[in-house]
Amino acid sequence: MKIALAQINCHIGNFEGNVAQMQEAIRDAKSKNADIICFPELAVCGYPPRDFLEFDNFIKKSKEAVEELAKAAVGIAVVVGAPRRNPVIEGKDLYNAAFFLFDGAVQHIYDKTLLPTYDIFDEYRYFEPGSNFDVVHYKGYKIALTICEDIWNIGNENPLYTICPMDEMMVYQPDFMLNISASPFAYDHAEQRKKIVATNAERYNMPVFYCNHVGAQTELIFDGGSVVMSPGGKLYEELPYFEKGIWYYDLEEVKAGRAYRAAIVPKIERIHEALIVGIRDYFRKSGLKTAILGLSGGIDSAVVAVLVQRALGKENVRVLLMPSQFSTDHSIDDARQLSENLNIQYDIIEIEPIYQRYEKTLEPYFSGLPFNIAEENIQARARGMLLMAFSNKFGNILLNTSNKSEMAVGYGTLYGDLAGGLSVIADLYKTEVYDLAKYINKDGEVIPTNIITKPPSAELRHNQKDSDSLPDYDILDEILYLYINEQLGPKEIISKGFDGQLVNRILKMVNRNEFKRYQTAPVLRVSNKAFGMGRRMPIVGKYLG
Amino acid sequence: MKIALAQINCHIGNFEGNVAQMQEAIRDAKSKNADIICFPELAVCGYPPRDFLEFDNFIKKSKEAVEELAKAAVGIAVVVGAPRRNPVIEGKDLYNAAFFLFDGAVQHIYDKTLLPTYDIFDEYRYFEPGSNFDVVHYKGYKIALTICEDIWNIGNENPLYTICPMDEMMVYQPDFMLNISASPFAYDHAEQRKKIVATNAERYNMPVFYCNHVGAQTELIFDGGSVVMSPGGKLYEELPYFEKGIWYYDLEEVKAGRAYRAAIVPKIERIHEALIVGIRDYFRKSGLKTAILGLSGGIDSAVVAVLVQRALGKENVRVLLMPSQFSTDHSIDDARQLSENLNIQYDIIEIEPIYQRYEKTLEPYFSGLPFNIAEENIQARARGMLLMAFSNKFGNILLNTSNKSEMAVGYGTLYGDLAGGLSVIADLYKTEVYDLAKYINKDGEVIPTNIITKPPSAELRHNQKDSDSLPDYDILDEILYLYINEQLGPKEIISKGFDGQLVNRILKMVNRNEFKRYQTAPVLRVSNKAFGMGRRMPIVGKYLG
């Protein structure tokens, strides 16, 4: 029994493209005499299709796509994920299904039982949980088909569900398990994922073939990293990360197991790869080509510039350097040096004349009032406007360069530096941005060293430093991580040794700036808890605020 | 048996305020010798608390609030909604519970069984469905306690759930039902709600007391409109809409029934009330006081100005009139006249000098290229910047004045006219904005007639009219309604008699502008499907795109 895992890059709603990609993979698998080829969860429509699932027409197109694939399933079995109508009138209208196609027809359907509805997942919004646990009979083998979350309710201290689909299937004594998944990247997730697959292979003592998506869908980056596990829970192979392709396995060899060691890749290297894929797929899948961003001379825009240049190519990135009267000389020098290192087009546009024009216009209303956030924000917004003017004139998409620490505490200007179509590093705390900058420079200076070593500043007034109004990033980031990623409350955070007043001040800042984050671009997700679809907080709320 | 329904205005996470409000209501009810007082669903923490529910500290505070209320439940029973920990380790960690408090203690807990997870609702994200259907024994009566959605799985053609909690409770033969709810306003929802309560009172042949929230939480506006239904499904009383208070009922009188006719209120009047409540509570609950907006002389900003003046008072609204070289004289005259009618502060600021300053700055890059959307957007963004400068200097919150039609097709400028902290009329199609303007003028001219009668224009280039690039709003709005509110696909819409090319063009515009809506303010929800939390679409997707 030869099994193919096709780690493919689907595109939401692109039925034609997704089917064509799978048809090609099936041809390849047939040419290599595979018996089964597996595609990921909801591969025909892409994951997550979100409210498109509520359109009857979208479900019809999914059905047609499955029928199209069934035609190709001759001489080979095809396992593929797609939504399907719930034939029973009670309950949600859809199932999240795995189709087993063979001999030109649907031979078996398994409906996902455990529907993740937390963080970025909304599956119970659309799907009824499955309750049929038959196995597939194929060429003398019994196959347990499962979908993603179905295998995660195992060995947890605090299980989310009251049922475990594989326990139900075990009465039929399946020979091996196929799991089709849509498991997005977070820098600590691959290890958990491998552990869960191993736990299943161990508990049920059978080979497990786990097939994941690769590629990004707006904020979610699927990292691939599909795995093949031998009985007993020994890793047989880990597929490449962030790479699409088809890999072939002989069932008996997987059963026998082998010595295999997975590569150990540092967190920051994975993040670097993930962000590049995130940028690239956002552009490609949106039919866009070129990007623009503002280079301030600071570390955030520097890191984003490098990532974009690597994702789209130097000819597709353009940057603006927009000094004001508050900019220091080194900012321009550093930004220019970076542009030259990256070999990207840069222009220098002074914003002071625009700023002064606003001042003059506002003089009748503002005269006598002290310089404050209004004047600071005018500078940030003038830059945002210039970038958007270039974007509108030349079609370059503006990328946002905010980091997670400043997004958290509201240290950014709406419609100014918070502008942009995609937020590249807003799931990285400032300290992680430094780590990424150092990683980028590991083989030589790409980002000018001075950008990494100088104290961070927004340069919106004279001699401004981030540290004027924020604690050291080392401390700030730890508190933010505990609140945002670990979801600890103020008392629990303080009990870890942080100053009580500081913790309360920071948590309030986070809550009070929900209104800003509501209006910012989608954030490429690299951690277990990113701003955006996975973190849903009230705007008008008083808790901690 | 005297039953009090307390239709209160809670505030998310404001435990102290919510408890104080309920304690006061309990005192009132005791002074009137009520036997039971009911508060709405999740009243102690406000609805919807969203991801605050994932914070242990938030759940602890909810528990303490219930304990505080229990102390007041002496000589009277108190029914109140609050989250509670699921004592079983398997399943979600929380229940959405109704507490029956009496004699200073919790006497009974009912856990919500049907957890709405669609549109704006995310309850299965947090809660485990209940499965215990005991009734409450109190003063010789048996009471069926239910929570909101629990009573909605009845008489539907396509039921969402496979269980009906009241069917389960009927084995105990309850004497009457109390339902505590958090059912937000949509202009057609109150009728459905009354029908569902009536269907329950008829099917189970008992009095039903239905207690809803009133007041807004960011985008969701709770309209109150609690109802008391006599056995057989005859309306006994409909409580006021958009008004908080306590109403008292004698059980025997409700059992006996009476002739009662609910007031019939036109859709547009309800919308008018709802939006005023939405604005007022957004400001009050955020601790804000004053608003600012731009008056273009068009109908959208005119309607918003009226609503804000009515919500916050004339002294708390300030408007800017910001003509450009493309503005027509009547725009300024109309806007000035409106400001005078409303007796609000207005200032006129020419944006041409700023626009020209941008042109000059951009000249080296744009010279020789035709005037296009870049120049149009500079005007819109210059206005947005001036409004934000006032907002930042004086603390007035900028209100967004976009309507649903333009939000749908992307006819608006990001960081320009799409700016603002709250979107007031973005759940009203343009034709509905006209209806609202006419309603506002029903007793005399508030909005200058010319604003209502002239053809709509963005005035971003010479002689521009909306009709240059969009079909008539009558047709556009119908197509948008069918796609957005009814979720019909292109074929179904075309089959209703619309031009195929036009339908496809419009649906594509809606999908392709998802990225803009992602970055706009929360929208006050008045229909069954508003942009925002209730409509979750992919940005990078190809379906219809």
Interface residues (C-beta under 8 A of the other chain):
Chain A: H11 I12 G13 N14 F15 G17 G46 P48 P49 R50 D51 F52 E54 F55 D56 N57 F58 K61 I89 E90 G91 K92 D93 T117 Y118 D122 Y124 R125 N158 P159 L160 Y161 T162 A216 Q217 T218 D281 Y282 K285 S286 D347 I349 P353 I354 R357 Y358 K360 T361 L362 Y365 F366 L369 N372 I373 A374 N377 I378 R381 A382 G384 M385 L386 M388 A389 F390 N392 K393 L414 Y415 A419 G421 Q487 L488 G489 P490 K491 E492 F515 Y518 Q519 T520 A521 P522 M533 R535 R536 M537 P538 I539 V540 G541 K542 Y543 L544 G545
Chain B: H11 I12 G13 N14 F15 G17 G46 P48 P49 R50 D51 F52 E54 F55 D56 N57 F58 K61 I89 E90 G91 K92 D93 T117 Y118 D122 Y124 R125 N158 P159 L160 Y161 T162 A216 Q217 T218 D281 Y282 K285 S286 D347 I349 E350 P353 I354 R357 Y358 K360 T361 L362 Y365 F366 L369 N372 I373 A374 N377 I378 R381 A382 G384 M385 L386 M388 A389 F390 N392 K393 L414 Y415 A419 G421 Q487 L488 G489 P490 K491 E492 F515 Y518 Q519 T520 A521 P522 M533 R535 R536 M537 P538 I539 V540 G541 K542 Y543 L544 G545
